[in-house]
Amino acid sequence: MCDGTDELTIKERPKLHVAPPGHSRAGHRALGWCSRCPGREVWEELLAWRQRDNQAVDDTPRPDRAPSCETEAVGTDG
């Protein structure tokens, strides 16, 4: 009772994301490189992922830091 057809409507093949052996496919898919690439370090990939995630939340290019000490929430030890 469905109005759909049995024919495949997608004409192009799905894009296959590949990376060199031992490299991060997710890193190459999202960033175009990973920490296993020559000339790259783990901290660079971590920073790139954080900046990418921060851009999804806001447009601030700064790393995960409070703008000043006054704006941080101060907890009480009770």
N, C-alpha and C positions, 0 to 999 in steps of 0.2 A: 504493500500500500504506500510505497514511497514514490515520489515524483522524480527522483534522481535517475540517472542513467548508469549503466554499468561501464561506460567508457571512462578512461583516465583523462582528466581534464588538465593535468599538469604536463606541459610539453617539454620543459627542460629538466635535465637531471639535477638532483640535489648536489649542492657544492660539497665536495669532500675536503675537509680540513686536515692537512697533513703537516708534520714537522719532522725534522731529522730524527733518527733513532736516539732515544734517551732524552729528547727534548720535550717540553710541555706543549701539547697540542692546544690547550686552552690559552696559554700565553701567546702562541703564534697566531691563533685565531683572533684574539682580542687586541693584542698589542703589536703583532707582527714580529715578535722576538720573545726570547725567554732568558732566564738567568744562565742557562747552559750554553747560550750562543757565545762565540768568541768576543771578548771585550766587554761582556756584561757580568754583573755581580748580582748576588741574591738580593741585596738591599735595594738595588735599582728596580728589580721586578716587584718587590714588595711595595715600594713607593709608588710605582706606576699603577698597581692594582688599587691602592688606597686612593690615589688621585682620581682614578676612573670611578670608583664607588662614590667618592665625595661629589663628583660632577653629577651623578644621578640624583643626589639629594639637594645640592645647591650649586651655585656657580663660583664658589670660592676656590681659587687655585692653591690656597695655602694648605699646608699639611694639617694633620689632626692635632691642632693646638688651640687653646683658648686665646682669644685676642688680647686679654690682659688678666692680671691676677684678680682684679676687682670683680670681674664678671663670672668667675668660677664659683660654683656652689661650695660653701664651706660647711662641712659636716661637724656634728658634735659627737664627742666620744661618750657623752652621757654620764 
